[in-house]
Amino acid sequence: MTRATRPERRIDAQTLWRKDHDHLIHPFTHFPTFEKEGALVIEKGEGAYVFDVEGRRYMDGIAGIWCVNIGHGNEEIAARIADQARRLAFFNTFTDTTNPPAAELAAELARLAPSHLNRVFFDTGGSAANDTTVRTLHFYFNRLGKPRKKKLISRINAYHGSSYLTMALTGKVEDHTGFDLPKDLVHYVSCPDPYRRPDGVSLEAYCDQLVVELEQKILELGPENVAAFFAEPIMGAGGVIVPPPGYHRRTQEVCRRHDVLTVSDEVVTAFGRLGHMFSSEAAFGLEPDVITCAKGLTSGYVPLGASLFSDQIYDVISSTGPEPDADTGWFNHGFTYSGHALCCAAALANIEIIERDGICEHVREVGPYFEKRLASLEDLPLVGNVRGSHFMLCVESVADKRTKELLPASVGIGKRIADHCEQRGLIVRPMGHLNVISPPLILSREQIDELVDILGASIRATADDLVREGLWH
Ligand SMILES: Cc1ncc(COP(=O)(O)O)c(C=O)c1O
């Protein structure tokens, strides 16, 4: 029975469901399915669990959506947000004014980030952070007297946001369907997907090919026209793609050779998900010119993003040139909520909790166990690949393990598995033939077992359904 017609819902649950169904436009929604099923109303969260409006408990296998790193219902962060709201929720940072949490947080991020990234611009989320970065890098090259250096290189399957500009950076071409994009601004190179690399090619040779492809793309566009290369350390929404070893270091070398800046989009990978506050340098040996972050910065308690710029970029954008006059020295960019006091206070509390409770250490300790337990699902006939790192993981379903052939999209395999998980009290994210697992970082080993057991049972149940329906054998 679809959610639309479940008779057991209490009246207030039904009413809420109806209000949402009739009025709220959800992001990234398949309208015909939504029309039939509506949305699960999540009403409360505690630690690694959330509860729907009818009181059913689910393990949150996706941390809200890659966000709630310290877990739900944390009293400490709630109290800090409330204190800040009472003291000063908001005052702008435009008119030569600032506020204590914004100043403190900028300094904290400079402390935590690689040592050359000391200048922080606050945004309202991840898309805005990437938007800010593009505008700022264009400004930077204008300042350097290189106004043609504007093109951006991204990767197929990358996800960098959903604003007009960042959806162009997003290389999930299926997400572009029916929308417009800015013309000739963003160019794409291949997704570095070891599982789907060409047959018979070693990981090393595959990495060589990807590095050569990037260099060729820069040369084809003309290095004098290319501003920056955007990359997530591990692709998230594109399918939790861990690139081959050395990929980030080597693509950075190519970029440096051609005066192309590197932007590491750490919207998902920062604040503990891979066991480090920032993972670019700590996990991948990358020294990007810019890091963008959001989500885990406040553990999703309130919206906030940030763009962290190198000293070198700041020196250029803030320079007034040899003969400063009234027209130079201005940086005309910003959002009303840049440096929002309440959001920055939440981030400060969140960082304190992550550090004090040793959450990065916990992720580094239990992450390999999580990877190993989840990898055991590769024994199931429907599972082609289990991949990811620490608390950023994914299961890829296939019709045929040997050929890696996919089931037809109409089967909706990821959604079927997610629905079975939901019935068993676990939320995982379906994405086509993938199921993404990215829970709060506080999961114990026992809770990891619980998650993997439910997911395994759900995949087995889905396989039985497919056989029964004649969709798979
Ligand atoms: C890597 C990455 N960058 C950027 C974004 C966009 O962030 P937001 O949805 O906060 O705008 C996301 C969102 O999932 C993301 O995963």
PDBQT file of the ligand as one rigid body, heavy atoms in Angstrom, charges set to zero:
ROOT
HETATM    1  C1  LIG A 501      29.979  17.827  -2.609  1.00  0.00    +0.000 C 
HETATM    2  C2  LIG A 501      28.820  18.768  -2.512  1.00  0.00    +0.000 A 
HETATM    3  N1  LIG A 501      28.993  20.053  -2.854  1.00  0.00    +0.000 NA
HETATM    4  C3  LIG A 501      27.999  20.936  -2.774  1.00  0.00    +0.000 A 
HETATM    5  C4  LIG A 501      26.745  20.571  -2.341  1.00  0.00    +0.000 A 
HETATM    6  C5  LIG A 501      25.643  21.569  -2.276  1.00  0.00    +0.000 C 
HETATM    7  O1  LIG A 501      25.372  21.908  -0.972  1.00  0.00    +0.000 OA
HETATM    8  P1  LIG A 501      23.973  22.585  -0.572  1.00  0.00    +0.000 P 
HETATM    9  O2  LIG A 501      22.924  21.564  -0.853  1.00  0.00    +0.000 OA
HETATM   10  O3  LIG A 501      24.157  22.905   0.880  1.00  0.00    +0.000 OA
HETATM   11  O4  LIG A 501      23.811  23.808  -1.384  1.00  0.00    +0.000 OA
HETATM   12  C6  LIG A 501      26.524  19.252  -1.954  1.00  0.00    +0.000 A 
HETATM   13  C7  LIG A 501      25.207  18.815  -1.485  1.00  0.00    +0.000 C 
HETATM   14  O5  LIG A 501      24.930  17.651  -1.315  1.00  0.00    +0.000 OA
HETATM   15  C8  LIG A 501      27.581  18.314  -2.054  1.00  0.00    +0.000 A 
HETATM   16  O6  LIG A 501      27.409  17.030  -1.741  1.00  0.00    +0.000 OA
ENDROOT
TORSDOF 0
